[in-house]
Amino acid sequence: MMCTNKQKQVLEIGKKMRNKSTFTTAQTRQRIQKAITRLPNEIGKTAVKFFTDRFRAEAWTDRSAERWKPRKHDYGQKKRKILTKSGRLKRSIRILQKSNNNVIVGSKLPYAAAHNKGMTLHPRVSQKMKQFAWRKYYQNVGKNGEVKKQGSATGASMWKAIALKKVGEKLTVKLPKRKFIGNSALLNRKIERTMIDEIQNAINQNRK
């Protein structure tokens, strides 16, 4: 995540204020320097919060909101938010790298990009996959063949279809695009506000 031109201007203003002895005291210049040093970490935290908030909103926001595609089937889990079954994907978003002039925020999970960009996968059925599919099937259907109270007839049908496939047979799995990481006009404004606040707080401390 690189700084925009406007963000770089804010950073340059801070540096000029730090170096202009007629405008600031030595103590204030030190505070401004510390504020500038903290900026990559503060910007990173702002970005992490923005990206993780997408899971609560179930939408990506750039200049306007782009709602995530709803689940095709509820599988008996109507109340659960999209992409939050275990919460692992959301928790994986963090600051991955930072320097004096740059900060990278993202996820190291191998399936994060597939959900963020959307993807069609063609995995081959394995014996382990078939066993998993049978377990999921019986989580939805009881021994009498009736759908459980917390189960889903649609979900049971899907898992049974996978369980009955031959080992080595190809599946087609379509993951819709549900963006939660990327460039955003709204995020840029939040980052600019963070930068301005950090430098302004450094100046104001000397006036108290």
C-alpha positions in Angstrom: 0.0 0.0 0.0 1.8 3.1 -1.3 1.0 6.7 -0.2 -1.1 8.8 -2.5 0.2 12.2 -3.8 -2.0 14.0 -1.2 -0.7 11.8 1.6 2.9 12.5 0.5 2.1 16.2 0.7 0.9 15.8 4.2 4.1 14.0 5.1 6.2 16.8 3.4 4.3 19.4 5.4 5.2 17.6 8.6 8.8 17.4 7.6 8.9 21.2 6.7 7.3 22.0 10.0 9.9 19.8 11.8 12.8 21.6 10.1 11.5 25.2 10.3 13.0 26.4 13.6 11.3 29.8 13.4 7.9 28.1 13.5 8.5 25.4 16.1 10.5 24.8 19.3 13.0 22.0 19.4 10.7 20.0 21.5 7.8 20.3 19.0 10.2 19.3 16.2 11.0 16.2 18.1 7.4 15.4 18.5 6.7 15.9 14.8 9.6 13.6 14.0 8.2 10.9 16.2 4.8 11.4 14.7 6.2 10.9 11.2 8.1 7.8 12.4 4.8 6.4 13.7 2.8 7.1 10.6 3.4 3.7 8.7 2.2 1.8 11.7 -0.8 4.1 12.3 -1.7 4.0 8.6 -1.4 0.2 8.7 -3.8 0.0 11.7 -6.2 2.2 9.9 -6.1 0.0 6.8 -6.5 -3.2 8.9 -9.6 -1.9 10.6 -11.1 -0.7 7.2 -10.5 -4.1 5.6 -11.8 -6.2 8.6 -14.9 -3.9 8.8 -15.8 -5.2 5.3 -16.8 -8.5 6.8 -19.3 -6.7 9.2 -20.7 -4.6 6.4 -20.7 -7.5 3.9 -19.7 -4.9 1.2 -16.7 -3.3 -0.4 -16.5 0.5 -0.4 -14.5 2.6 -2.8 -16.5 5.7 -3.8 -19.7 3.9 -3.3 -20.7 0.6 -1.6 -20.5 -2.7 -3.5 -22.6 -5.3 -1.7 -21.2 -8.8 -1.5 -23.1 -11.5 -3.4 -25.3 -13.3 -0.9 -24.8 -17.0 -0.3 -26.7 -19.1 -2.9 -27.9 -21.5 -0.2 -28.2 -20.9 3.5 -27.4 -24.5 4.5 -29.2 -23.9 7.8 -27.0 -21.0 8.7 -29.1 -17.9 7.9 -27.8 -15.8 10.7 -24.1 -16.2 10.0 -22.3 -13.4 8.2 -20.7 -14.1 4.8 -17.1 -15.4 5.0 -17.2 -15.6 8.8 -17.8 -19.3 9.5 -14.5 -19.7 11.5 -13.4 -16.0 11.5 -10.0 -17.1 10.3 -10.0 -15.1 7.1 -10.9 -11.9 8.9 -8.4 -12.4 11.7 -5.6 -13.1 9.1 -5.6 -9.5 7.9 -2.7 -7.7 9.4 0.4 -5.5 8.7 2.7 -7.8 6.7 5.6 -5.3 6.1 6.4 -1.7 6.9 9.3 0.7 6.4 9.7 4.5 6.8 7.8 5.2 3.6 5.7 2.1 2.9 3.3 -0.3 4.7 1.8 -3.5 3.3 -1.4 -4.9 4.7 -2.9 -8.2 3.6 -3.5 -11.8 4.4 -1.2 -14.8 4.0 -4.0 -17.3 3.8 -3.8 -19.2 0.4 -7.6 -18.8 -0.3 -7.8 -15.1 0.6 -7.2 -13.9 -3.0 -9.7 -16.4 -4.4 -12.5 -14.8 -2.3 -11.2 -11.2 -2.8 -11.0 -11.5 -6.6 -13.5 -14.3 -7.3 -12.3 -17.6 -8.9 -13.5 -20.8 -10.5 -11.8 -23.9 -9.2 -11.7 -27.4 -10.5 -10.5 -29.7 -7.6 -10.4 -33.4 -8.1 -12.4 -35.6 -5.7 -10.3 -37.5 -3.2 -11.3 -40.2 -0.7 -10.7 -37.8 2.1 -13.1 -35.3 0.4 -15.8 -38.0 0.0 -15.5 -38.8 3.7 -15.8 -35.2 4.6 -18.8 -34.8 2.3 -20.6 -37.7 4.0 -19.9 -36.2 7.4 -21.4 -32.9 6.3 -24.4 -34.8 4.8 -25.2 -36.5 8.1 -24.9 -33.2 9.9 -27.9 -32.1 7.9 -29.9 -35.4 7.8 -30.8 -37.8 10.6 -30.7 -41.6 10.5 -34.4 -41.6 9.5 -33.5 -39.6 6.3 -35.3 -36.5 7.5 -33.6 -33.1 7.6 -32.6 -32.1 11.0 -34.0 -29.0 12.7 -30.8 -27.0 12.2 -30.0 -28.8 8.9 -30.7 -27.9 5.3 -32.2 -30.0 2.6 -30.3 -28.1 -0.1 -27.0 -28.5 1.8 -27.7 -32.2 2.4 -28.3 -32.7 -1.4 -25.1 -30.9 -2.3 -22.9 -32.8 0.1 -24.5 -36.2 -1.0 -23.8 -35.4 -4.6 -20.1 -34.8 -3.8 -19.9 -37.9 -1.6 -21.2 -40.1 -4.5 -18.7 -38.9 -7.0 -15.8 -41.1 -8.1 -12.3 -40.5 -6.8 -10.4 -38.4 -9.3 -13.5 -36.8 -10.8 -13.4 -33.1 -11.3 -15.6 -30.6 -9.5 -16.5 -27.1 -10.5 -16.5 -24.6 -7.6 -17.3 -21.0 -8.3 -16.3 -18.5 -5.7 -18.0 -15.1 -6.3 -15.9 -11.9 -5.9 -16.3 -10.6 -2.4 -13.7 -7.9 -2.2 -12.3 -6.9 1.2 -8.8 -5.7 0.4 -7.8 -3.2 -2.3 -7.5 0.5 -3.2 -10.4 2.6 -1.9 -11.1 6.3 -2.1 -12.8 6.1 1.3 -9.8 4.4 2.8 -7.5 7.0 1.3 -9.5 9.7 3.1 -9.3 7.9 6.4 -5.5 7.5 5.9 -5.1 11.2 5.2 -7.1 12.0 8.3 -4.9 9.7 10.4 -1.7 11.4 9.1 -3.1 14.9 9.7 -4.3 14.0 13.2 -0.9 12.5 14.2 1.0 15.6 13.1 -1.5 18.0 14.5 -1.5 16.2 17.9 2.3 16.5 18.0 2.0 20.3 17.5 -0.9 20.7 20.0 1.0 19.0 22.8 3.3 22.0 23.0 0.4 24.4 23.5 -1.0 22.6 26.5 
